[in-house]
Each structure stands twice: as structure tokens, then as C-alpha cells.
Amino acid sequence: MPVIVLFLVLAIGGVFGFRALPIALSPDTSFPVAVVAAVDPGASPLEISQSVTEPLEDAVTAIPGVHHVLSQTSSGLATVTVEFSIGDNPDAAIAAVRAAVASAQARLPPNLQPPSVTKLDAQGGPALVYAAADPSLSRLALSELVRIRIKTTLSDLPGVSALAVLGAPTPEINIAVDPARLAALGLTLPALQQQIRAAASIPQAGIGTLGEQEAAVQTLAGYNSAASLGDLPVVLGPGTSVPLAAIASVHEAAAPTASLARLDGAPVVAFEIWQSPGADVLRLSSAVQTTLDGLTALYPHLVFTRVGGTVDATRSTYDTTIEALLEGLLLATATVWLFLRDTRATLIAALAMPLALLPAFLVLMLAGQSLNSITLLALALVVGILVDDAIVEIENIERHIAMGKRPYRAALDAADEIGPAVVATSFAIIAVFLPVSMMQGVVGQYFKPFGLTVAVAVFASLLVARLFTPVLAAFFLRPSPGGSWPQTPARRGWLAGYQKWLDYGLANPRISLAVAGGVLLLTVAIATQLPSGFLPLEDRDQSQFAFTLPPGSTVAASDAQAAKVIAQLRRAPSLQHDIQSVFALTGGATQLADQKQVLVIILLNAHRRRTEAQFEAALRSVLDQIPDLDWHMDNFGDNRDVELDFTGDDPAILDQAMRRFADATALLPGLSHAGTTLPPYATEISVTPKSALASTLGVSAGEVATTLALATGTVLPDAPVLAENGKQVPLRLELSGEANEAALGELPIQAGTGAVPLALVANLGVQPGPAEVTRLDRTSMEGVAADLLPGTTIGQALQAMRALPAYRSLTDAGISELEVGPVEFMNEMFSQLGFALGGGVLALLGVMLLLFRNWLQPLTILAVLPLSIGGALLALLIGGFALDLSSSIGLLTLLGIVTKNGILIVDAALAEERNGLGRLDAARAAGLRRARPVVMTTMAMVAGMIPVALVGGTGASLRLPMAVALMGGLIVSTALSLILVPVFYVMIGNFTDRIAPVFGRLVSTVPEDFT
């Protein structure tokens, strides 16, 4: 009864844990990231880099725990991204960055606005991305509706961390000044802005009294629209003025925005919804959809279209993995029945799987984990493992029943006989995944939940096998009708064939050793042919690419090009049947966005006939036919498939070297659209004041800078604001024509005796300059990135790029390679995987020493471990898979299972020797006794993996390499183990006999000491 109560409690707790676990796409790999942004209107990238970026870098680098400091400086904008290590407190990290930025304020330009510090969510991507459209509203009106009503409503939903609005312009009043008219009147832009600000502002009037009560005195602005502002008299001198409309065009417009969005060519306003840490993405999606349905009822013409996010991939991964898990349970059960041919015994063994899975859900909930692609993968993986212990127990009980014992006595005797081996085999698998749970960094965030899930489930299966299975067998198995186990099954069927091979191997140990050596050499040869990678590419039912316009391009120009590209994609015959919708986003959600880059997200039809990879092959062909389109595929998050980054002391030398390296990379097979990570140099107008003459005429540098900023449409901190319909509408001054070198040179500049042309007090010229300055850890950084063509892995690409002469010449130029991004993660994975493998082998050795109490017998099992990997690597090579995170998980699991099979055979051999058999006969008898449960557990494991390998959908690319490696390794390792473990057992035993006398002289103990 206590056993039943124990598993009833664990089952109920498991059900509760399953219902409470949030569903996510991947494990939480987020780390604290702070973004410092500083705006210095009109400053060139080099200028702002020296005056703003470098002081901010110096300040934040001194913060303890900072992992990387990445700065990106463009015209008028400096951003410094501070990356901390995984596990650091995000709030403490942000507070430390704010304090550091405040301490650097004294080193920044005096007129610079205080830099902003924001926390960046570095986990995956937005859960949901929607596009809102309403044909009855203008773009400005729709933007206001999304920013005010929709954002406020959705932000209050539980599980929403942040909501970013995209492509939502704000209203402004544009004052386009005629430069010729301005020069003719001798009026400067700063003076004009000052008059406009004075007329448009609403001064504070104070408090008056009405009777015995106080009342606010409100001053109403005389100008409250663009039309009325055109009548503003602009004072030119005493008694002389002209209306503003005489020197400028005044009209309402949309302010330049950080982004613009289009859906199938039509302008839309989009918004991204980011989930809170630990939130259930599917529940969040349901709540958002319900809320949007309510808003649609209020605004009948408003249409919401989901254009991106992780929700669909999360739902598909969850559904397909659960489907694979359930199918694996059924197939494993059917496999057990094929061997046992006993319905009762099969059901008892099958009960082990759900009873072992449920406690895993409870522990995952208590550990703060989620049901994501990795934990679900672990659950699907252990389906076959969970039934192993129960199979061994049931098979051994049936063997004792066949000897003529009653089921109750058979259960007791069999459990006592097999108990130590079952405990050891389970702890062997746990021992493999114990070091895995200690891995650090981003890779550790993937392996930790996997190791935890497997370890808990295997331990639960051990409890089931030792406590629950024998109880059920004792009461529900039927007595044998007769016969004696040792004489019935071992002489017929596949066991007879196995006995012949076993006898041959035992009789010819040198041949067996030669076969083992050949397999080991083959394993090494295959390993050298396998490509390497980090994470396999997912099929998410969508495809993304990005294209970039030349430096200096505006959001409007990029948006116009996006409309043309969408139209061509929609007209392409090779793509029409696969495309559901095309969403294009120019820029991004904040001022940090790149205005010249457009991200295009293509949602694919669910019932398409082609895979994502096949679609992208056709997409590449179409995009290559669009003239002057600088495009590349986007790996979900503005990331390239492969990228090598470098640092150097001289930015110009670094840029030249990177462009040569990019040209060479572009010629490599398997790669496409190689280019540098920084845009080419831009043409900029340089203005160099004539200091002596300007001082003589009384022209200040500040007056020149302000004039140039206003002429180019820069909104300065003290820009005027107009009160229109209860809202504050900013006013923007700019030149009506092109702000080129000639137009800027004619601009009036206030001097001591009047206005003079800018060209009189400054030299204007055109020169090339960097469009962007990027530094990592206070050193100039630039890289070369490319797309991977189908069949090429990141490991193959990196190897080919590093073999280029252009790469080898970088060292001579004083340029060093950096390990960042996917390259850093891949190297980190292989480094930590080596540590985990070494730790796992040591842990396995410890388990076997405790079981066998012998230093040499564990070598029997450890000698087979390298041979087991050959089958897995061969399966990966045949299947065309890489050695990456997914296949590495399969290899780790394989080590535990091979050890488990070896322990069963060696333990049985030792037992036979204790019963009086010689070593050779004991090895033969152990092989025959354990062959059936070993093959049963292997076939059950393979059966459980078949659905994991065959079920498609999102996540299939992560599941498939693991399943292939595991199935190939299991089949080969089982065949080798059944022959080589007995052979090695005899060889190592004989070797022990030869060296025992030598070591016996070194110790003083005698057998009587241990009795």
C-alpha cells in the first residue's frame, strides 16, 4: 500500500506540474543587456564617436560583471550596448549602468541631452507581431489609435513584458524655408526659429481670483494650426515684417519616424508583443487574440493580421513533440509485447513510462523551467529509456517463473538478483547527464534543462522498476505452465544465431580485438568527415531576408523600395503558390534602428508542397533578378548565417582588409551574398570654420552648428511646439530644396554687423567618411558575413573562410579575430561538451567501481564506449547531418545506454562465476542470459525514437539529428556490446590473473581479512 500511495502522490503532482508549466519555444537564454543611447543632432559618426561614445564606453566597461561592450555610432546617434553574463541580476545591472552613465556626464559635450538607458530583452524574439490596417483612417489617425488605445489595452494583459509600435508616424508641422528668400531678407534660421517659438509657446499665466475662489489664468495661443501659423509676422527690423508664408511653406505632415511598415504592399501600423519571463506563450496568444477581437467589434473597419512572432513555432513544436512522445509510448509498448508475448507483463512494463514521466513535470515546475523545445525533446528521448528498467525486471521475473516458481516468489528472487545491476544502470545514465547539468553560458542554458529532465525521469523509472513493477508482477503475472528456462529459449531463433557469433568471438579474441580496432579507426575517419555547427536551422513556416539601401537613405526612400520589392515577389510565378503574406519593416521600433535597412518577413502557406529550404532557393533566384538590390537572408533576429568578426587598431586598415576578405569569401562555394558588416563609406559635406575671420566678424561656432542643424531638418531640444486641438505638435524647420553644398554655403549666419553667408566664414567641401563606427570592448570591430546555401554548415563555412589567403594575411596587418555570436557559442559548446564527456566518464567509472568493487572490470565496459560512437557518426554522415547541439545530445545519451547494457552483462558474468562457472563459460552464459533484455531495451528505445525522427513540423530539424544519431548508435553498439563485452571480460580477467601476483606482493591483506 505505501508503494501505491507514493506513486499516486507523484502522479497527481506530475499532472499538476504539467498543467502549471508554461509553454515556450526555447529555454531562457537571456542575459542582462542595457542599451545607452545618446543623440547629438548633426554630429558626424567620427565626431560623436570621439566626444560621446568613447567616454560612455570607458564608464560602463569599469562595471563588474560586464561581458562585452558593443558601441555603434552613426550620424547624430551613439548607442552603447552593455552585455552582462547569464545569471546576473538584470535590475542591479541596469542600475549600475545608469550610475556609470551619470558619472560620465561631465566628460560629455555640454549641450548634449542626457543619454537614455533602457533594458533590452535578449530572449529569442517577440511572441507576437501584428499589422493593423483600417481603410477608413489615415496613416496618422491609425498610428494614434494603435499608440494610445491598442497599446494601452494590450500592455495590461498578464504575461506582456513590452509592446513596441512599428511604422507609426506622429504629426508635426513642417516649415520648409526658401533659402534664397531667407538670404535676400538677411534672416538667419536660428533667429526665425526663435520668433516662431515665441509666438507658438503658451506662457504660464499664474493664478487669479474669482470672488472668494482661486482660478487658473489661461493664455490661449494665437496660432493653433498650420494655416494660422502661416500668417505669423516675421520681424525683419523696426517696423518691418513679412508673413511666415512669404518665406516658407507651412503645412501639416508626418514626422520622420524610426520605421515604416507594409503588408502586401499596403501601408500598415505594426506592433510587437514581448512576453514576460516565465510567461506561457500560448496562453498569452489566446488572451491577445480575445482582446483584439473585442477591439475589432468597437472599430468595424480595423483589421489585425499576425505577421510574425514565436507563437506558431512554439505551438507546432509543442504539438508535434507531444505527438511523437505518445506515439513513442505506443511503439515501445508494442515492441515489448513482441518479445514477451504476454499482455499482463507488457502492461506492467508499459506503466513504467507514464509513472516515470509525470514526476519529471513536477520537478521541472519546481525548478522554474518550461515546456520548450529542449525539455520536450528530452521527454521524447527518454520514452525508450524509461521502460528499460521495467523490461529488465519483468524479463528476469519471467525467467524465474519459467523455472517453476510462483509469481510472488519469482518477483522476490528476481528483484534481489537483478537489483544492484538495475540501480547501477540507472545511475550510469544519471551520471552521464550530471556534468551536463553543470555546463555554463548560453550552451549551458540548453543542456541544463535537458540534463535535469533526463536525470529526473530516469530516477523516477528506477523507483518504478524497483518498487512498483515487482509488486504488480507478484500479484498479476501468471504461473508458468511448465518447462525449464535454461533449456527452452536459448537454443532457437535469433538467440541461436547470437550464440554462434558469441562462441566464435570468445574462441578468437584476437580477431575480436582486430574488429574493435577497425571500428575505432573507422569512427575516427568518419568524425573527420562530419561538418560541425551549433543549432540546426528550423523550418518555421516563414522566411526572412533583409536589404539595405546606400548610406544616407531615408526611411521614406527605404519604404518606397520595400513596396517595389513586395510587388515583384507577389508577381513572381515561382513563389505565388507558397506565399501567404509579405510583411516589410523599414527601420525598427526605436531611434536605434537602421533607417536604410528593410526586413521582409514572408509567411508561407501551411499546405505548401515545398519545404522552407526549397522555397528559399526559388526566392534567391527572384531576388537576384531585382536590379541594384543589396540583400541577404536573415536568420531570425537580424543575424547572418555565418560571420567572422575582427578587431584592429586602425579602422581604415581594418575596413580595407575586410573588404578584400569579403571579396574572397564571395567566391567560396556553399556561401552567398558575402559582405562586410559595416556599410561603405558615405559622402558627407564637411564644414570647416575659418576661425580667424569668423572671430573677427563675430560669428560663433555655436551659431554655425545650429544653422546647419536647422537647415537639415534636425529637431533640436529647444524646438518650438504648437498647441493644436489639445495636443502638442512639434514644429520642424528645414530648407525647402536639397541641402547640398551650394545651398548651405548661401545660408545667412548672424555676425556682429549683420548676416553673412556661411561660405564666407567656413570652407565647405565633400569628403568620404564612415557611415558607422563599430567598436567591441573599446576596439574597432568589423566583420565579414554570408548566407549558407543548403547543405553547408557553419563549421564547413568557417573552415573554408579561414583557409583563404586573405584571412591568413590579416595577422600581418595587426588584425585579430574575435569570438562573438554563433562562432563563440559553437566553440563554447564543443569546449564544454568535452568537459561534460570527461566528467561523465569519470562518473560512470565511479558507479561501476561501487558495483563491481574492482578497478579492472569497469575497463571492460569503458573499452566499448568509443566503439558505440561509430554507429552514431555513420548514421549522421549518411543522413547528411552535422555534429551540432542536437546530435551531441544523442551521443551523450548513447554513452549512458551502452554503459547500461555492459553493466547488465558483466554483472551476470560475475554472478555466474560466483556460482562456480569458469570465466569463459560465465561470459558465454551471461551473454545468453542478458541478450534478450539488452535487445528488448534497444528495440524499445529505437521504436520510441522512430516518431521523433519522422514527425515533421517546427522543431523537426532539432529532433531529427538526435534521433538518427541515437538509433544508429544503439543498433551498432548493441551488436558490438553483445560480442565484445564478454570477450573483453575474459581478456581483462585473464590479464588480472597475470598481474595479480605482482601487485599481491605490494599489499599485506589476505582473503581472511575480508571474512
N, C-alpha and C positions, 0 to 999 in steps of 0.2 A: 504493500500500500504506500509506504513512503516514496518508493520509486515513481509510482503513478502520480502522486501529488507533486513531486518535484518537476516532472515533465509537463504536467498540466499547468503549473505556475509559469514555467519557461515558455510554453506555447502561448498562453494568454498574454504574457509580457511581450513576446515577439509580435503578436498581432497588433498590440497597442503601439509598439515601436514602428512597425511598418506603416501604420496609418499616420503616425506623427512625423515620420521622416519627410523633410522637404525634398522635392524633385528638382534637380539641377542638371545642366549639360555636362559639366566637368567639375573636378574638385576645386576648392578655393585656392587658387594660386596667386591671389592678390597680395601686394605688399604696399606699405605706405608710400605714397607719391605726392609730393607737393609741387605745385607749379607757381612760380613767381613771374608775374608779368609787369613790365614797365613800358609806358608809352611816352615817346619823345617825338612829337609830330615834326616831320620834315627832316629828321636826322638820317644820315646815310647809315648803311649797315656797319661800315668800319668805324664811323664816329660813335655810334651808340654802343658798339661793342667795347670800345675803349673806355668810354665815360660812364656806362651804366652796367653792362654785362659783367665785366671783369670785377668791379667792386662787389657785386652781388655774389659772384662765384666764390670770391675769397671769403665772404661772410658765411655762406652756407656750408662750404667744404669743412669748416672747423667744427661742425656739429658732430658729436659722437654718434656712431652707427650709420653714417651715410655710406651707401654702397657705390652710387655713381651720381655725378652731377653733369647733366647734359644741358648745354645752352645753345639756343638757336636765335640768331639776330638777323632781322630783316629791316627794311626801310621803316624807321619810326617805331619799331617794336622789338623789345628784348624779352625772351622767355627763358627762364632757368628752371629745369625740371630736376628736382631732388628726389632720388630714389633711395629708400631705406631697405633694410633686409627684411625678409619674411619673418613674421613673428613680432616685429617691433610694434609698439602701441601707436596706432595712427594719430590719435588726438595729441599725444605727447610729441610726436614727430612734427605735426603741423604747428604746434605751439613753439617748438624750438626754431622752426624756420621763420616764423613771424618775428620772434625775438632777434634772430640774426639779421633779418632784413631791416628791422628798426635800428639796429646798431650800425648798419651801413649807410643810413640816410645821410650822414654828414659828408660822406665821400661822393654822393651823387650830385648831379647838376642842381643848382638852387631852384630853378623853375620847373623841375620835374614833378609830376604828380606822384604821390606816394605809391610805390608798387603794390599790387594786389597779390595775395597769397591764397590759393584755393587748393582743396584736396581733390585729387584725381582718382577716380575709380579705375584701378588697373586690372579688374577681374573680367576676363572674357570680353563681352561687348554688351550693348543694350539688349534687354529682354525682348522689347517690342519696338518697332519703328512703324509709325503710321503716317500716311499722307492724307491731308484734309483738303477737300475741294468743295466749292459752293458757287455755281454759275451765277447766282443772284447777287453775289458780293464781289466788290473789287478786291484786289490783292491786299490792299492796305486794311480794308474792313475785315477780311478773313484773318489777316495776321493779328489784328486786335482781338478778335473773338478767340483765337487759339491761345494767345498770350494771357488773356485775362480770365475768360470763363473756363476754357477746357483745361488749361494748365493748372488752375487753382483746384478744379474739381478732381482731376486725376491725382494730383500731388497728395491729396488727403487719404488716398487708399492705402490700406495696410500692405506693407511689402514694397512700396515705392521709395527708392532712395533718392532719385533725382529725375527731373524731367527737363529735357533740353529742347527748345523750339528751334527749328531749322527753316531757313528760307522765309522768314517773317520780317519784311521791311517795316520800318517805323516812319511816320510822316515827318516832313520838315518843310521849311520854306526856303527855296533856293533863290539866291540873289546873284545872278550872273552879270558881272560888271563888264562893260565895254572898255577895254584897256585904252583904246585911242581917245575915247571921250574923257576918261579919267585923266589921261596925260594932258589933254587940252585944257582941262579945268584946273590942273595943278593940284589935284586932290589925291591924297595917299589912301591906300587901303586901310591901314590902322586908324586913320582919322575918320574914315567913312564908317568903319565898324563901331567906333566909339559913339558917333552920333546915333547910329541905329540902336545901339544898346541903351543909350539914354532915353530914347523915345519909346522903346518897346518894354522897358522894365517897369515894374509896379512898385513904387517906393512904399515903405511901411508908414502908414499914416498915424497910427497910435490909437489911443482910447479917448473917447469923448463921453459926455453925459447927456442923457435924455431924462429930464426930470430928476428923479432920485436914483436912477439906474445908470450903470456904465454901459457904453455901447462902442463897438469897434468902428473906427472910421476907415472906410474902404475907398481907395483910389482906383478908379476904373481906367484901364489903359485906353488911350485914344486909338490905338492900332491893334486890331484883333483878327486880321486876315491878310492874305497876300495882296488882295486888291487895295485894301486901305493902306497897307504899308507902301504901296507904290506912290501914294500921294505925299509921303513924308518929305518935308522940305529939307534938303541937304544944304547946310550953310557953307558958302564959299568964302565969305568975308563979311565985314559990317554991312548989313542991309542987303546982301546978295545971297540968293539961294536958288536952287533948282529942285524940282521934284525927283525923288529917287528913281522913278520910272524913266526919267530922261537920260540916266547914265547906266541903268541896269535893268535887266528883265527879272521881274519878281513873280514867282509862280510856286504853287504847291507841288511837291514832288515826294518821292520815296527816298529816304536817306540811304546812302550806300550801306549795305548790310554785309555781315560776315559770310552770308551764304544765301543761295537761292536754290530752289528745288523744282523738279519737273517729274511728272508721272505720265508716261506715254506721250511726252511732248508738251502736255498742258502744264501751266504754272500751278503749283500747289504749295501749301504750307505743311511742313512735316514736323514730327516731334518724336524724340527718343525717350523711352521709359527704361530706367535702370533699376534693377531690383536691389533691395537691401540685402546685406549679408545674411545668409541662412533662410531667405525667403523661398517659398515654393513657387517656382516659375509658372507652373501650370495653373495653380490657384490664382496667381496674380493675373495671368492672361484672362481667365474667366471673369474676374472682377472688373478688369478694364473693359472687356467686351460688353458686359452688362451696363456699365456706366456710359459707354459710347452709344449703346442702343437708346438709353434714356435721353441723351443729348440730341440724337437724331430725331426723336419724337418732338423735341422742342424746336428744332431747326429742320424742317422737312427737306430743304434743298441741300443740306450738309451731308457729304458722303465721306466716310472713312475707309481707307484701303490699307491693309497691312502690307508693307513693302520690305520688311526685314526683321531682324532680331533672332534670338536664340530659341524662341519658344517652339517653333516647328521642329527644329533639330532635336530639342530636348524631348518632345513628345514622341517623335519617331524612335529615338534611341531607347527610351523607356519601354515603349510598346514592343519593339522588336526583341529587346533583350529579355523581357518577361516572357514573350512567346517562345524564345529559344530555351529559356530556363525550364518552362513547363514541358516542352517537347523533349528536352533532355531527360527530365524526370521519367517520362513515359518510356523513352527508348532504353534508358538504363535499367528500368524495371523489366522490360521485355527481354533484355539481354540476360539478366539474372535468371529469369524463368526458363530461357532456352538451355541454360546449364543445369539448373536444379530440377526442372520439370516437376516442381511441387508448388502448388498455388499458395499453400499456407506459408511455406518457407520464403517464397518470393515476396509475399505481402509483408512479412515480418522484416525482411531486409529493406524493402521499399519504404517502410515507415521511418527508417533512419533519416531519409533525405529531408522531408519537411520538419521533422523534430530537430534536426541539426541546423536547418536554415533559420527557423524562427528566432532562436536566441541571438543569432547574428544581427537581426534587425534591432533587437533591444539594445545590444551593445553599441551599435552604430548611432542610435539615437542618443544614448548617454554620452557618447564621445563627441557629439556635436557634428557628426558627419551628415551627408545627404545621400539620396539615391541618385547617383550620377553615372556617367559612362564607365568610370573605373570601378566603383563599388558594385554596380550591376554586372560588369564583366567578371569580377571576382566571384560573385554568386553563381553566374552561369558556369564558370570554370570548375567550382568545387562540387557541382552536382555529382559528377562521377566519383570524386574522391570520397564524398560523404557516405556512399554506400559501400566503400571498400571494407571498412572495419566490420560492418554488419555482415558482409559477404564472408569474410574470413571466419567470423564467429559461427554463422549459420552453417557454413560448409564443414567446419570442424565438428559441430554438434551432430550434423547428419552422418559424418563419418563414424562417430561414436554410436549413434543409433543403429547404423548398419552392422556394427559389431555385436548387436543383440541387446544393447542397453535400453532401458526405458527412457523416454524423452527427458524426464526430470533428472535422472542420474546422469544421462548423457550431457545435459546442459551444464551441470555442475562440474563434471570431469573435463569437458571440453573447454569451459571457461577458465578453469585453473591451468590447463595445459597451455593454452594459447595466450593467456592474459599478458604476461610480460612482453611477448612479441608485439601484440596489438598496441599496448601502451607505447612501446618504443617506436613502432612505425608511425603512429600519430604524432609523437613528439619529434620525429625526424622531419616531418613536413612543417611543423611549427618552428623547428629550429632553422629551417631554410628561410622562413619569412620573418623571423625575429630581427636579424640585421637589416632586412629591407625596411622595416618599420622605423629604423633609426636614420635613414637617409635624410640629408638636409637639402635646403634650397628648393628651387622650383621643381626639380625632379622628385625630390622627397615628398612634395605635396601630392604627386601622383601615386608613388609607391606606398606611402604610409597608409592611406585608407585601404589600398589593395591588400597589403600585408595584414592589417588588422582584421579585415573581413575574412580572409582565408584562415587565419590563425584561430579566430573565434569559432568559425563554422567547423573546423577540423576538431577542435577541442570538444565542441558540443557533440560531434559524431562519435568521438571516443567515449563520452559519457553514455550515449545511447547504446553503443556496442557492448560496453562493459556492464551496464545496469539494466537497460530496457530490453535489449534483444535476447539475452539468456532467459529472462523472466517469461517473455512471450513464448519462446521456444519450448521452455519447460512445460508450459501448460497447454500449448496449442499444436505442437508438432505431433505427428502420429508415429507409433512404434513401427519398426521395420518388419515386414512380413517374414523376413529370414535372410540368410546369406551372410557372408563374411566380407567386410570391406577390403582387406588386403588382397583378396583373390578375385574380385569381380571387375572393377573398372580399369585397373592399371594395365591390362593386357589387351585391350581392344581400342579401336578408334584412334583418335589423334594422340592419345597417351602412348599407344604402342609405337607410333612413329617417333614421338619425342624420346622414348626410352632408347631407341636405336641411336639417335643422334647423341644423346647424353652418354651412352656407353662408348661410342666412338670418341667423343671428346675426352672422356676420362681415360681411355686407353691410349690416347695420343696427345698428351699435354703440350708437346712442342708444336704440333700443328695448331692446337687451340691458341697457344700463345702467339703464333705467327698470324693467325686470323685476327686476333686482338690488335697486334701491331699494325696490320694492314688497315684495319678500320680506323685506328688512331691517325695514321698518316693521311687517309682519305678525309678524315674530319678536318685536319689542318689545311689540306688543299682546298676543300670546299669553303672553309672560313675565309681564306684569302680572296675568294671569288665573290663573296657576298657584299653587296653595297651596304652602306650604313646610313642611318637617318635618325631623326628624333621622334616626330609624330607622323604617322601616315596621313595623307590628305583625305579629307572627308568629302563625301557626296552629300551636300546639304540641300539639294533641290534648288540651288541658286548659284549664280556665277557672278563674279565681280571683276571689274577692271577699272583702271584709272587712266586718265590722260591729262597732260599738262600743257598749258599754253606758255608762250615765251614770257620771260621776266617782265614785270610791269603791266601785265594784262589785268584788267579789272574784273570784278565779279560779273558785271553785265556782259562783258565780252566772253567770258568763260561759259556763262549761262546760254548765250546765243549759240556757241559752238556745241553745247550739250544738246540743244534742240535739233541741230542738224544731224548729230551722230545718232540720236534716238530714231529720227526719221529713216535714216539709212538702215539701221538694224531692223526696223519694222518692215522695211520693203525687201529685205534680203530673202530670197526664196528658200535658201538652205537653213534658215533659222525660224521661219514663221510658225511651223507646227510645234516647236518646242517652247516658244516664249509665251509666258502668261502676262507679264508686265515688265516695263523697263522704268526704273527709278533713277534719276540723276541728281546728285547733290554737288553743288559748286561751293567750295569753301567748307565751312564747318559751323559748329554751334557757337563758337566764341571768336573773339578778335584774334585768337592764336591761329586761326585757320589759314590755310594757304589759298589765297583768292584765285590763283591761276590753276588750281588742280580740281578736277571733276571726278567724283567717284560714281560709277554706274553699277547698279545692282539689277541683275536680270533674274526675275523669278521664273522658274521653269515649270511647265505643266507637270502635274503629278502623274499623268498617264502617258508621258512621252516614251518613245521607243529607244531613245539613246541615253547613255549614261552622261553624267556631267562632263567627264573627260572627253567623250566623243563630241558632245555639244561644243565644248571649248575649242576643239580642233577646228570645227567649222567657223566658230566665232573669230578665231585668229585670222582665218583666211579673209573674212569680211572686213575686219578692222585694218588689215594690211593694205586693203584696196582704197581706204579713205586717204586722200592726199594730205600730207603735212600733219598727220596725227601722231603725236608722240605719246604712245600708250604702253601700258604694261598690265599684266594680270595682278590682281590684288588678293592677297591671301588672308582675307577677313581681318581687317584691322590696320589697313594702310601698311601692310608688311609685304615684302617681296619674298619669293620662294627661297632664294639663296642670296646671301650678302656677306661680303668681306669688308670690314672697316679698318682704317689705318689712322695713325697719328703722325704728325711731323711738326717740326719747329717752324718751318716756313710755309705759310698757307699757299703761296703761289706755286712753289715747287711741288707741294703735295697735290694741288689741283692738276698740274700738268702731268704728273706721274699717274694719277688716277684716270685721266682721260686716255692715256696710252694703254693702261691696263684694261680699261673698258673696251677699247677698240679691239684688243687681242681677245678678250673674253667673248665678244660678239661673234667671233669666228668658230667657237667651240661647238661641236655637235651636242645636241641634247639641251642646249640653252637658247633662249631667245630674248630679244629686247634688253640686251645688256646696256647699262649706262651708269653714270656716276650718281651718287646720292644727293649731290648739290646741283642746282641749276647752273647753266653757263653764266658767264659774266654779263651784266646788264650795262646798257649805255646810260649814263647819268650826266646831268648838267651840273657842272661844278661852278660854284660862285666863290671867288676869292677876293675879299675886300682889299682895296688899295688903302692900306692903313693910314699912311701919312696924309693923303688927300682927304680921306673921309674924316680924319680928325680935324683937319683944317676947316672943312666945310661944316663941321658939327654933326656928322652922321654917325649914329651909334650902331654897333654890331647887332644889338637887340632889335632896332628898327628894321634892319635888313632882314633878319631872320623872321620877324613877324610878318613883314610884307610878303616874303616868299611863301610862308605857310598859308596865308590867306589866299594868295594867288593860285595855289594848287589845291584849294578846297579843303584844307585841313581845319577841323573844328577845334579851336583852342579852348583851354579850360574856362576862359572868361567870355566865351561866345555868347551873343545875345539870345534870349529866349522870348517867344511871343506867346501870350495867353490867348488861346483860341478854343472857344466852346468848353471852357473849364479845364483845358489840358495845356501843358507846357510844350510848345512846339519849337524845336531849335531852329535857328537861322544859320544858313551856310553861305558865306561869300566865296566866290571863285571867279576866275576870268571866263568870259563868255566864249572865247575861242580856245585854241590849243595853247597850252602853257609851254611854248617852245623857247629856245634861246633868245630869239629876236623879241618876242612878246615880253619876256621877263626883263630884258635889257631896257625896255621903254617905260617900265613901271616907275611912277614918281616915288621918290624917297624923301622924307622930311629932313631938310638940312636947317642950319641956323638961320639962313636968309630966305628960305622958301624951299620948294620942292625941286629936286634934281633927278634926272634919270638914273636908274640903278646902274646902267652901263658906265656912267661917269665915275662912280665910286667903287666899282668892282669889276673884276675880269670874269666874264662868263665864257665857258668852254664846254666841250663834250669829251668825256673820257670813259673808258670801261671801268667797271668796279664790280665787286662781288655782290650778287643779288642776295646772298645769305651767307652768314658766318656761323659755322657749327663747331663747337668745342666739347670735348668729353674730358671731364676731370681736369679742366683748365688747359687742355692741349688741343690744338686744331685737329679736327677729325673730318674725314671724307672717306667714302667707300665706293665699291662697285657692286651693283645688284643686278639680278637677272631672273627671268622666269624659267622654271623647269618644264621641259617638254615631257609628255607621257613616257614612262619607262626610265626616267633619270631620277636618281635620288639626290638628296642634299650632300651625302657623303661622296658620291661619284663626282658631283659638280665641284665640290671644294678640292678634291684631289686633282681634277683637270685644271682648275684655275691656278692652283699652287705650282703646277708643273710648267706654267708658261714662263718664257724668258722675261716677260715684262714684270712678272711677280718677283722673280729672283733678283731683278735689278733694283727693287725697292730698297733693300737693305743698304746698298751702296749710296743711296740718296738720303740716308738717315731717316727712313720711314719704317715704322713698326706696325705690325698687325695687332689688332685688338680682338679680344674675345667678348663679344656682346651679342645679345639676341639669340636666335636659334643656334648659332655656332657655339655660343657659350653654354647653352642648355644641353646640346648634344655631347660636348666634351665633358660636361659635368655628369651627364648620365653614365657614360662609359667609365669614368673615373670612380664614381660612387658604386656603380654596378660591380666593378672589380672588388671593391671593399666588401660589398654585400655577399658576393660569391665566396670570398675568402672567409668571412665571418660565418657564413652558412656551413661551409665545410668543417670548420672548427667546431661549430655547434653540433653538427652531425657526429663528428668524432666523439664528442663528449657523451652524446646519447648512447652511442654504441659501446663505449667503454663502460658505462654504467650497466648496460645489459649483459655484455659478454665477459666483463671483468678480465679482459685480455687486450694487450696492446697490438697484437698482430692480426687477430681475426677481423677487426674493422677494416684492415687493408684489403681484405677480400672484396668488400663492398665498394670501398673508395676507388679500387682499381677499375671498377666497371663504370664509374661515373663519367669519365671523359668519353668513353665509348658511346654512351647513351646520347651525347650531344650530336653525334654524326648523323643519326636519322633525322633529327630536327633540322639541322642545317641543310641536309639534302632535300628535305621537303620544301624548305624556304627557297632554295635555289631553283628547284623545278617549278615552283609556283610563281617565281619572279618577285619574291618579296625581299625587303631589306631587313637588316639587323637593326631594329629600332626598339622603341619602348615596348610596343605590343609584343613583338617576338621575344624580347628579353624576358618578359613576364612568363611566357611559355617555357623558356629554358630554365628559369628558376624553379617553376613548378615541377618540371621534369626531374630535377635533381632529387627533390623530396620523394617522388613516386618511385624512382629507380632504387633509392635507398630503402624504401619501404619493402619492395619486392626482395631485395637482397637480405634484409633482416629476417624475413619470413623463412627463407631457405637456410641461411646459416643457423638460425635458432633451432630449426628442425634437425639439422645435421648434428648439432651439439647434443640435442636430446637423444638422437639415435646412438651416438657414441656412448652417452651415459647409460643407455640400455644394453650395451655390450657389443654393438657392431663395430667393425673396423672402420677406419677413416674413409676408405674408398667406398665401402658398402653404405656407410652412413650418408655420404654425399649423394650417392645414387638414390637411396631411399628418400632423402629429404627433397631431392628434385621431383621425384614422382609424387610425393605427398603434397608438396606445395604448388605443383604445376597448375592444378585445377583452380585454386583460389587466385593465383597470380594471373592466369589468363582471364579468369572471370572479371577480376577487378580492372584489368587492362581493357577488355572489351566493353565493360560498363562505362569506363572513362571515355573511350573513343566514341561510343554511342551517344554519350552526353555532349560530346563536342561537335557531333555532326550538325545539329541545328544551329549551334553557334557559328559554324562555318558557312552554312547555307542560307540562313535568314538574312535577307538584304536590309535595305533601309539605311537611315543615318546611323553611323556607328559601325557599320559592317567593315569598313576599312581598318578599324581598330580591333575588332574581334577576329577577323579572318586570319591575319598572320599568327596570332597567338594560338588559335585552334589548329592551324596547319602545322606549326612547329611542335605542338604538343602531340598531335596524332601521329606525325611521322616519327617523333622521338619515342613515343610509347611503343609503337609496333616494333621498331628496330631494337630498342633497349630490352623489351620483354624477351624477344627471341635470343638476344645475346646473353641476357642475365640467366635464363633457364639453363644455358650450357656453361657459360664461363664462370658463374658464381660457384657451382660445385667444383669445377676444375681448379679455380683459384683457391678454393677452400682446401682441397687436397694438397696443392703445391705449397701453400703458405704453412699448412700444418706440418708437412714434411720438412720444410725449412726450419720451422720452430723446433722440431725434434733434433735437427743437426746442431743448432746453436744453443739449445737449452743447456747442455753440459758445460759449455764455455761460460755462460752467464751464471750457471748454478754455482760456480766456484767463487763468484763475487758476493754472494749473499749467504747469510747464516741460517736462514729458515729451513725447516724440514716439514714434510706433509703433516706430521703430528701437531705442528703449531696451529694448524687451521681446523683441527677437530675439536 
